[in-house]
Amino acid sequence: MPPDNDPSSKPSRAEFHQANQARAEVEAQRLLTAKAELGARWLSWVAAELYALKPAAYAQMVRRELQRLNA
């Protein structure tokens, strides 16, 4: 088995996306649901929530889903 720092041990981008897509959709929906409750404070709140998500690739997935849902 390759060590954790071996790049070949990491899932491909497509595998990562497939494994995390449903979770990203749920997270984006959670963030969007809070919009009505938070009103004008929502934008700064959601920015902080997105900033806290790790890894960055997952945060970007949630950001894209949020944009799609909010369109």
LOFI-776491 format. One record per residue (C-alpha): residue number from 0; residue in three letters; z, y, x. Coordinates in steps of 0.2 Angstrom, whole numbers, plus 2048, in hexadecimal, padded with zeros to 3 digits. Last residue first. Example, Ala and Ser with C-alpha at 12.3 -4.5 7.8 and 13.67 -1.06 7.14 Angstrom:
2
{1,"SER",{824,7FB,844}}
{0,"ALA",{827,7EA,83E}}
//
This chain:
71
{70,"ALA",{7D0,89B,76D}}
{69,"ASN",{7E2,897,76E}}
{68,"LEU",{7E0,884,76F}}
{67,"ARG",{7D3,885,77C}}
{66,"GLN",{7DD,892,787}}
{65,"LEU",{7EC,887,785}}
{64,"GLU",{7E3,878,78A}}
{63,"ARG",{7DC,880,79A}}
{62,"ARG",{7EE,886,79E}}
{61,"VAL",{7F5,875,79C}}
{60,"MET",{7E8,86E,7A7}}
{59,"GLN",{7EB,87B,7B4}}
{58,"ALA",{7FE,877,7B4}}
{57,"TYR",{7F9,865,7B7}}
{56,"ALA",{7EF,869,7C6}}
{55,"ALA",{7FD,874,7CC}}
{54,"PRO",{809,865,7CC}}
{53,"LYS",{815,86B,7C5}}
{52,"LEU",{818,876,7B6}}
{51,"ALA",{824,885,7BA}}
{50,"TYR",{816,892,7BB}}
{49,"LEU",{80F,88C,7AA}}
{48,"GLU",{821,890,7A2}}
{47,"ALA",{822,8A0,7AA}}
{46,"ALA",{811,8A6,7A4}}
{45,"VAL",{816,89F,793}}
{44,"TRP",{825,8AB,793}}
{43,"SER",{81B,8BA,799}}
{42,"LEU",{80E,8B8,78B}}
{41,"TRP",{81A,8B3,77E}}
{40,"ARG",{826,8C2,77F}}
{39,"ALA",{81B,8CC,772}}
{38,"GLY",{81D,8BF,765}}
{37,"LEU",{82A,8B2,76A}}
{36,"GLU",{82A,8A8,75A}}
{35,"ALA",{818,8A9,756}}
{34,"LYS",{813,8A4,768}}
{33,"ALA",{81F,896,769}}
{32,"THR",{812,88A,761}}
{31,"LEU",{806,88E,76F}}
{30,"LEU",{812,888,77C}}
{29,"ARG",{815,878,773}}
{28,"GLN",{803,875,770}}
{27,"ALA",{7FF,878,783}}
{26,"GLU",{80C,86B,787}}
{25,"VAL",{805,85E,77B}}
{24,"GLU",{7F4,861,781}}
{23,"ALA",{7FA,85F,793}}
{22,"ARG",{803,84F,78F}}
{21,"ALA",{7F3,848,787}}
{20,"GLN",{7E9,84D,797}}
{19,"ASN",{7F4,846,7A4}}
{18,"ALA",{7EE,834,7A8}}
{17,"GLN",{7DC,839,7A5}}
{16,"HIS",{7DD,849,7B0}}
{15,"PHE",{7E6,840,7BE}}
{14,"GLU",{7D9,832,7BE}}
{13,"ALA",{7CB,83F,7BE}}
{12,"ARG",{7D2,848,7CC}}
{11,"SER",{7D4,838,7D6}}
{10,"PRO",{7E6,830,7D7}}
{9,"LYS",{7EF,832,7E7}}
{8,"SER",{7F1,823,7F3}}
{7,"SER",{7E1,827,7FC}}
{6,"PRO",{7E8,838,802}}
{5,"ASP",{7F6,82E,80C}}
{4,"ASN",{806,838,80B}}
{3,"ASP",{80D,82B,7FF}}
{2,"PRO",{80A,81D,80B}}
{1,"PRO",{7FC,811,807}}
{0,"MET",{800,800,800}}
//
